[in-house]
């Protein structure tokens, strides 16, 4: 089996004192299509915002294409988003 394109491990996130992600883990293989399904307030959007680095998790790791996403990746996504007024994008 090949290495996952995206791997999220034990991600925790809180809005202030409200702990909303409790150890989220998932992996996506190249070419795989994945959906997040859940009720309102289940953490779907918060999970995606952490993966795209629009939010920073309290703990855990997010690895995309073999590289751990860090503050520099977050800054680049933020810059692209505001310069183009479009969606966030990853750059290699």
Secondary structure, DSSP 8 states (H G I E B T S, - for coil): ----SEEEEEEEEEETTEEEEEEEEEEE-TT--------TTSSHHHHHHHHTTSS--SEEEEEETTEE--HHHHHHHHHHHHHHSS------
